């Protein structure tokens, strides 16, 4: 027992070190954890022998992950998914499964293994994409909202795929008729749906209300409920993953969803560490070498094919090539769900262990490369833009529909690009000083909110020369950019130069590291909000202290 404790201490320490290196290289942590598993596994150093304990924690980690996914599935959000998210999500799923299936068959795999791997290639990592877009402050942009929309479609699809494949248990065993399988699956799905409805309608709200009096007890109940339904799902002929998802979904409509989700997130991240370590430790490098060629071919298919189909669908639906390109890059990798889905197929006896090694290799390649593609998406777009015109209609009507002309007839005194917290407050304060202000943002919801606040705001892509051309630039004395990325500001300045803007330009620098890069862009004023806020606060506090001292001195003189 003591040696097991030492092994876990070594695992955690090594995971922290390799994880720090991965963060430095701007890679997702799951890459680091798989590498740790490879290092401590029998293929390299063979330091860890507590495989049963790690496997148990890995299974609980998968349960918690699917529970949290179900917990966050708000039906109101699902109903609000726009046609573009639904069409893009389903289109990408259909394209990848169909072409991936035939590619894998052509590479010499059996039909069932080809089906499993092809389905696995369709899923993108919601966790990774949301983290990368959030770091770039693009989560609320138009392409960010669309990407999150079709990632939700993918999350639903992976759960449905798990339920269907786990329900078809007869594939790996005795031959049974298709009608028998279909009836059995429908009966189990119907029974699960009925049980879920009764629990959500009559039982769970009262139970959760009672348990919520103690936050610690609520957390214990959530984990117990997730693992219990996971076990029940496996007993009913589905999978633990499907049962865990249903457990989370059953609590998604309660008032305590956010509280449970917040507490479960850290537990999920900790336990998934052991899933990826276990995965890396089980990779058989004696057979993995033969998979390298196939993995590279499938990785190119995911890295290139998935973004292309998203761009084609979005372009057809009336979006600009830049929006389509930035959204398309978010599906250029497979996810942790892909690996879990294939591992489930192995546990059901449908496919062999080789499929898991192949899927893991594809995951390592695509996640590593696509992370950099997303991080440097604007620079990549600048290189490829001459060849992307094929993915844009002559009239991108869906974006043009929200790019309504500004309501004011007079030219603005100030144009403000980027209506986040700083940009919107700056614009409103300038307007309060009697300035005519026009604000521009790439998030339609932000534009609507600012219009309701009384600001003349317009939706548009600040980096697109054709949109900049539509703005009333002539004679505008000042333009302020509060765009968060240096690359975005570089593209904006290039678009302004193409349209011969001759006014003053001010750019917000949020970080010290941005000052030098922004200064190199040309003659412009730098606004440093944190420095200016601190300077103002210091002057204000000093003035208050001085005033207080004068008052004290006056009172002392009067009393004497």
C-alpha positions in Angstrom: 0.0 0.0 0.0 2.9 2.3 0.8 4.5 1.6 -2.6 1.2 2.5 -4.3 1.1 5.8 -2.4 4.7 6.5 -3.6 3.7 5.7 -7.2 0.8 8.1 -7.1 3.0 10.8 -5.6 5.4 10.3 -8.5 2.6 10.4 -11.0 1.2 13.7 -9.7 4.7 15.3 -9.5 5.6 14.2 -13.0 2.2 15.3 -14.4 2.8 18.8 -12.9 6.2 19.1 -14.4 5.3 17.8 -17.9 2.0 19.8 -17.7 4.0 23.0 -17.0 6.1 22.3 -20.2 2.9 21.7 -22.2 1.5 25.0 -21.0 4.7 26.8 -21.9 4.4 25.2 -25.4 0.7 26.3 -25.5 -0.5 22.7 -25.7 -3.6 21.2 -24.0 -2.8 19.4 -20.8 -4.3 16.1 -22.0 -1.2 15.8 -24.3 1.0 16.1 -21.3 -0.9 13.5 -19.4 -0.7 10.9 -22.2 3.0 11.5 -22.5 3.3 10.9 -18.7 1.5 7.6 -19.1 3.9 6.6 -21.9 6.9 7.5 -19.8 5.8 5.7 -16.7 4.3 2.7 -18.6 6.0 -0.5 -19.5 7.0 0.8 -23.0 9.5 3.3 -21.5 10.5 3.3 -17.8 7.9 0.9 -16.2 7.8 2.9 -13.0 4.1 2.3 -12.2 2.5 -1.0 -11.3 -0.7 0.2 -9.6 -2.7 -0.4 -12.9 -5.9 -1.5 -11.2 -6.1 1.6 -9.0 -5.3 3.9 -11.9 -7.9 2.1 -14.1 -10.6 2.6 -11.4 -9.9 6.3 -11.1 -9.9 6.6 -14.9 -13.3 5.0 -15.1 -14.7 7.4 -12.5 -13.1 10.3 -14.4 -15.0 9.3 -17.6 -18.2 9.1 -15.5 -17.7 12.5 -14.1 -16.8 14.0 -17.5 -20.0 12.7 -19.1 -22.0 13.7 -16.0 -20.8 17.3 -16.4 -21.5 17.3 -20.1 -25.1 16.2 -19.4 -25.4 18.7 -16.6 -24.5 21.6 -18.9 -27.0 20.5 -21.6 -29.6 23.2 -21.2 -32.6 22.4 -23.4 -33.3 26.2 -23.8 -29.8 26.6 -25.2 -30.4 23.6 -27.5 -33.6 25.2 -28.8 -31.7 28.4 -29.5 -29.0 26.8 -31.6 -29.3 28.6 -34.9 -29.7 26.9 -38.3 -26.0 27.5 -39.1 -24.8 25.6 -36.0 -27.2 22.7 -36.7 -26.5 22.5 -40.4 -22.7 22.9 -39.9 -22.6 20.3 -37.1 -24.6 17.7 -38.9 -22.9 18.4 -42.2 -19.5 18.0 -40.7 -20.5 14.8 -38.9 -22.0 13.3 -42.1 -19.0 14.2 -44.3 -16.4 12.9 -41.8 -18.2 9.6 -41.1 -18.9 8.9 -44.8 -15.5 9.8 -46.3 -13.6 8.6 -43.2 -15.3 5.2 -43.3 -14.2 4.6 -47.0 -10.7 5.9 -46.4 -10.2 3.6 -43.5 -11.7 0.7 -45.5 -9.2 1.5 -48.3 -6.4 1.3 -45.7 -7.3 -2.3 -45.0 -9.4 -2.2 -41.9 -12.6 -4.2 -41.2 -16.0 -2.5 -41.6 -16.8 -2.3 -37.9 -13.4 -0.9 -36.9 -13.7 1.6 -39.8 -17.1 2.7 -38.6 -15.9 3.2 -35.0 -12.8 5.1 -36.0 -14.7 7.2 -38.6 -17.2 8.2 -36.0 -14.4 9.0 -33.6 -12.9 11.3 -36.2 -16.0 13.6 -36.1 -15.8 14.8 -32.5 -13.9 17.9 -31.6 -12.9 18.8 -28.1 -15.3 21.3 -26.6 -13.0 21.8 -23.6 -9.9 22.6 -25.7 -11.8 24.8 -28.2 -13.6 26.8 -25.5 -10.3 27.3 -23.6 -8.4 28.5 -26.7 -11.2 30.8 -27.8 -11.5 32.2 -24.3 -7.8 32.8 -24.1 -8.0 34.8 -27.4 -11.1 36.6 -26.2 -13.0 35.3 -29.2 -15.6 33.2 -27.4 -18.3 35.9 -27.8 -17.3 36.7 -31.4 -19.5 35.6 -34.3 -17.3 32.7 -35.3 -16.9 31.8 -31.6 -20.6 31.6 -31.0 -21.1 29.5 -34.2 -18.3 27.1 -33.1 -19.8 26.6 -29.7 -23.1 25.9 -31.3 -21.9 23.1 -33.5 -19.7 21.7 -30.7 -23.0 21.3 -28.7 -24.3 19.4 -31.7 -21.2 17.2 -31.6 -21.6 16.6 -27.9 -25.2 15.4 -28.4 -24.0 13.2 -31.3 -21.3 11.5 -29.3 -23.7 10.6 -26.5 -26.2 9.2 -29.0 -23.5 7.2 -30.8 -22.4 5.8 -27.4 -25.9 4.8 -26.5 -26.6 3.2 -29.9 -23.3 1.3 -30.1 -23.5 0.1 -26.5 -27.1 -0.9 -27.2 -26.0 -3.1 -30.1 -24.3 -5.6 -27.9 -25.2 -8.4 -30.3 -22.7 -7.2 -32.8 -19.7 -8.6 -31.0 -21.4 -11.8 -29.9 -24.0 -14.1 -31.3 -25.6 -13.3 -34.6 -29.1 -11.8 -34.1 -31.5 -10.3 -36.6 -31.5 -6.6 -37.3 -35.2 -6.4 -36.2 -34.4 -8.0 -32.9 -31.6 -5.6 -32.2 -33.8 -2.6 -33.2 -36.7 -3.7 -31.0 -34.4 -4.4 -28.1 -32.7 -1.0 -28.5 -36.0 0.9 -28.8 -37.4 -0.9 -25.7 -34.4 0.0 -23.6 -34.3 3.6 -24.9 -38.1 4.0 -24.2 -37.7 2.6 -20.7 -34.8 4.9 -20.0 -36.7 7.9 -21.3 -39.8 7.1 -19.2 -37.7 6.5 -16.0 -35.8 9.8 -16.7 -39.0 11.7 -17.1 -40.5 10.4 -13.9 -37.4 11.1 -11.9 -37.0 14.7 -13.3 -40.7 15.4 -12.8 -41.5 14.0 -9.4 -38.4 12.9 -7.5 -35.2 14.8 -8.2 -36.4 18.4 -7.6 -37.5 17.6 -4.1 -34.4 15.5 -3.3 -32.0 18.2 -4.6 -33.9 20.9 -2.7 -33.4 19.0 0.5 -29.7 18.2 -0.1 -28.8 21.7 -1.2 -28.9 22.9 2.4 -25.4 21.5 2.6 -23.1 22.2 -0.4 -20.8 19.3 0.6 -23.7 16.9 0.7 -24.9 18.2 -2.7 -21.5 17.4 -4.2 -21.5 13.9 -2.7 -25.0 13.3 -4.0 -24.0 14.4 -7.5 -21.1 12.0 -7.6 -23.1 9.2 -6.2 -26.0 9.9 -8.6 -23.6 9.9 -11.6 -21.8 6.7 -10.7 -25.1 4.9 -9.7 -26.7 5.7 -13.1 -23.5 4.8 -14.8 -23.5 1.4 -13.2 -27.3 1.0 -14.0 -26.7 2.0 -17.6 -24.1 -0.7 -17.9 -26.4 -3.2 -16.3 -29.2 -2.3 -18.7 -27.0 -3.1 -21.7 -25.9 0.4 -22.5 -22.6 1.8 -21.2 -21.3 3.6 -18.1 -20.8 6.7 -20.3 -24.4 6.8 -21.4 -25.7 6.3 -17.9 -23.4 9.1 -16.5 -24.6 11.5 -19.2 -28.3 10.8 -18.4 -27.5 11.3 -14.7 -26.1 14.8 -15.4 -28.9 15.6 -17.8 -31.5 14.7 -15.2 -30.1 17.5 -13.0 -29.7 20.0 -15.7 -33.1 21.6 -15.2 -32.6 22.2 -11.5 -31.8 25.5 -9.9 -28.5 24.1 -8.6 -27.0 23.1 -11.9 -24.3 25.8 -11.9 -23.3 25.2 -8.3 -22.9 21.4 -9.0 -21.1 22.0 -12.2 -18.6 24.5 -10.6 -17.7 22.0 -7.9 -17.5 19.1 -10.2 -15.1 20.8 -12.7 -12.0 20.4 -10.6 -12.8 16.8 -9.7 -13.3 16.1 -13.4 -10.0 17.6 -14.3 -8.2 15.7 -11.6 -9.7 12.3 -12.4 -9.3 12.7 -16.2 -5.6 12.9 -15.4 -5.6 9.2 -14.6 -7.6 8.3 -17.7 -5.0 9.8 -20.0 -2.1 8.4 -18.0 -3.8 5.0 -18.1 -4.2 5.4 -21.9 -0.6 6.3 -22.4 0.6 3.5 -20.2 -1.4 0.9 -22.2 -0.1 2.0 -25.7 1.7 -0.9 -27.2 4.6 0.5 -29.2 5.5 -2.8 -30.7 2.3 -2.6 -32.8 2.0 1.1 -32.8 4.7 1.6 -35.3 2.6 0.0 -38.0 -0.1 2.6 -37.4 2.0 5.7 -38.0 1.3 5.8 -41.8 -2.5 5.4 -41.3 -2.5 7.9 -38.4 -0.7 10.5 -40.5 -3.2 10.0 -43.4 -6.2 10.3 -41.1 -4.7 13.3 -39.4 -4.4 15.2 -42.7 -8.0 14.2 -43.4 -9.1 15.7 -40.0 -6.8 18.8 -40.2 -7.9 19.7 -43.8 -11.1 17.9 -44.5 -13.1 19.0 -41.4 -12.4 22.7 -41.8 -13.1 22.6 -45.5 -16.6 21.1 -45.1 -17.4 23.7 -42.4 -16.2 26.5 -44.6 -18.2 25.2 -47.5 -21.4 24.9 -45.5 -21.0 28.3 -43.8 -20.1 30.0 -47.1 -23.2 28.5 -48.8 -25.3 29.8 -45.8 -24.2 33.4 -46.4 -21.2 33.9 -44.1 -17.9 35.7 -45.1 -14.8 33.6 -45.8 -13.1 34.9 -42.7 -15.9 33.9 -40.3 -16.1 30.5 -42.0 -12.3 30.0 -41.8 -12.0 30.9 -38.1 -15.0 28.7 -37.2 -13.7 25.8 -39.4 -10.4 25.7 -37.7 -12.1 24.7 -34.4 -13.0 21.2 -35.9 -9.4 20.4 -37.0 -8.8 17.9 -34.2 -10.4 15.0 -32.5 -11.3 15.0 -28.8 -11.0 13.0 -25.6 -14.5 11.7 -26.5 -13.1 10.1 -29.6 -10.7 8.1 -27.5 -13.4 7.2 -24.9 -15.7 6.2 -27.7 -13.2 3.8 -29.2 -12.2 2.5 -25.8 -15.9 1.7 -25.2 -16.0 -0.3 -28.4 -13.1 -2.4 -27.2 -14.8 -3.0 -23.8 -17.9 -4.2 -25.7 -15.9 -6.6 -27.8 -16.7 -4.9 -31.1 -13.1 -4.0 -32.1 -9.5 -4.7 -31.2 -7.0 -2.7 -29.2 -5.3 -1.6 -32.4 -8.1 0.9 -33.1 -7.4 2.6 -29.8 -3.7 3.1 -30.6 -4.6 4.5 -34.0 -7.2 6.9 -32.6 -4.8 8.1 -29.9 -2.0 8.7 -32.5 -4.5 10.7 -34.6 -5.5 12.6 -31.4 -1.9 13.5 -30.5 -1.1 14.7 -34.0 -4.3 16.7 -34.6 -4.6 18.3 -31.1 -1.0 19.4 -31.2 -1.2 21.0 -34.7 -4.7 22.4 -34.5 -3.9 24.2 -31.2 -1.3 26.3 -33.0 -3.7 26.7 -36.0 -6.3 28.2 -33.7 -3.8 30.3 -31.7 -2.4 31.8 -34.9 -5.6 31.7 -36.9 -5.5 35.4 -37.9 -2.0 35.1 -39.3 -2.9 31.9 -41.1 -5.9 33.6 -42.6 -3.7 36.4 -43.9 -1.6 33.9 -45.7 -4.4 31.9 -47.2 -7.0 34.6 -47.9 -6.1 34.8 -51.7 -7.3 31.2 -52.1 -10.4 31.3 -49.8 -12.7 33.3 -52.1 -14.3 30.0 -53.3 -15.9 29.7 -49.8 -17.7 33.0 -50.0 -20.8 34.0 -51.9 -20.7 37.1 -54.0 -23.1 38.5 -51.5 -22.6 37.1 -47.9 -26.2 37.9 -47.1 -26.4 36.4 -43.6 -23.6 38.6 -42.2 -24.8 41.6 -44.3 -28.2 41.2 -42.7 -26.8 42.3 -39.3 -24.5 44.9 -40.8 -27.1 47.6 -40.8 -26.0 51.1 -41.7 -25.5 53.5 -38.8 -28.6 55.4 -37.8 -26.9 58.8 -37.6 -26.7 61.0 -40.7 -23.7 63.2 -39.6 -20.2 61.9 -39.7 -19.0 60.6 -36.3 -16.3 62.4 -34.3 -14.9 59.1 -33.0 -15.0 55.5 -34.3 -14.5 52.9 -31.6 -13.6 49.3 -32.7 -14.3 46.6 -30.1 -17.2 47.2 -27.7 -16.0 45.0 -24.8 -16.0 46.4 -21.2 -13.4 49.0 -21.9 -14.4 49.9 -25.5 -18.1 50.2 -24.7 -17.5 52.4 -21.6 -15.2 54.6 -23.5 -17.7 55.0 -26.3 -20.6 55.9 -23.9 -18.4 58.3 -21.9 -17.3 60.1 -25.1 -21.0 60.3 -26.2 -21.9 61.8 -22.8 -19.3 64.5 -23.5 -21.2 65.5 -26.6 -19.2 63.5 -29.1 -20.8 61.7 -32.0 -19.6 58.1 -31.6 -19.9 55.1 -33.8 -19.0 51.7 -32.3 -18.2 48.6 -34.2 -18.0 45.0 -32.9 -17.9 41.5 -34.3 -20.4 40.1 -31.8 -24.1 40.7 -32.8 -25.3 40.4 -29.2 -22.9 43.0 -28.0 -24.0 45.4 -30.8 -27.7 44.9 -29.8 -26.9 45.5 -26.2 -25.1 48.7 -26.9 -27.8 49.9 -29.2 -30.3 49.4 -26.4 -27.9 51.6 -24.2 -28.3 54.4 -26.7 -25.0 54.0 -28.5 -24.8 54.0 -32.3 -23.3 50.6 -32.8 -22.7 48.5 -35.9 -21.9 44.9 -36.5 -18.9 44.1 -38.7 -15.5 42.5 -39.1 -13.0 45.1 -38.2 -10.2 43.3 -40.1 -12.0 43.0 -43.4 -11.1 45.7 -46.0 -14.5 45.5 -47.7 -16.3 46.2 -44.4 -14.0 49.0 -43.5 -14.8 50.5 -46.9 -18.5 50.7 -45.9 -17.7 52.9 -42.9 -18.0 56.7 -42.9 -14.2 57.2 -42.6 -13.9 60.5 -44.6 -13.2 63.3 -42.2 -13.4 61.3 -39.0 -10.8 62.9 -36.8 -10.2 60.0 -34.3 -10.4 56.2 -34.4 -9.9 54.1 -31.3 -9.2 50.4 -31.3 -9.8 48.3 -28.2 -9.3 45.0 -30.1 -7.5 42.5 -27.8 -5.0 40.9 -30.3 -2.0 42.6 -31.8 -2.7 40.6 -35.0 -6.2 42.0 -35.2 -4.9 45.5 -34.8 -2.3 44.9 -37.5 -5.1 43.7 -39.9 -7.3 46.7 -39.0 -4.4 49.2 -39.7 -3.8 47.5 -43.0 -7.5 47.8 -43.9 -7.5 51.4 -42.9 -4.5 52.1 -45.0 -6.1 50.5 -48.0 -9.1 52.9 -47.6 -6.8 55.9 -47.2 -7.8 56.8 -43.6 -5.8 60.0 -42.6 -7.1 60.7 -39.1 -5.6 60.1 -35.6 -5.5 56.5 -34.4 -5.3 55.3 -30.8 -4.9 51.7 -29.8 -5.5 50.1 -26.3 -2.5 48.1 -25.0 -3.7 45.7 -22.3 -0.3 44.2 -21.5 3.3 45.4 -21.3 4.3 42.9 -23.9 2.0 44.4 -26.4 3.5 47.9 -26.2 6.5 47.2 -28.4 4.6 45.2 -30.9 1.8 47.9 -31.2 4.4 50.7 -31.4 6.0 49.0 -34.4 2.7 49.1 -36.4 3.1 52.8 -37.2 2.3 56.3 -35.9 -0.5 55.8 -33.3 -1.4 56.8 -29.7 -1.1 54.0 -27.1 -3.8 53.9 -24.4 -2.7 51.9 -21.3 -5.9 51.5 -19.3 -4.3 49.9 -16.2 -1.5 52.4 -16.0 -3.9 55.3 -16.5 -6.4 53.9 -14.0 -3.7 53.4 -11.4 -2.3 56.9 -12.0 -5.8 58.5 -11.6 -6.5 56.4 -8.5 -3.1 57.5 -7.0 -3.8 61.2 -7.7 -7.3 60.9 -6.3 -6.2 59.1 -3.1 -3.3 61.6 -2.6 -5.7 64.5 -3.0 -8.1 63.0 -0.5 -5.2 62.5 2.0 -4.0 66.0 1.5 -7.6 67.4 1.9 -8.0 65.4 5.1 -4.7 66.7 6.5 -5.8 70.3 5.7 -9.1 69.8 7.4 -7.4 68.3 10.5 -5.0 71.3 10.7 -7.9 73.8 10.3 -9.9 72.1 13.0 -6.9 72.0 15.3 -6.2 75.7 14.7 -9.9 76.6 15.3 -10.0 74.6 18.5 -6.9 76.3 19.9 
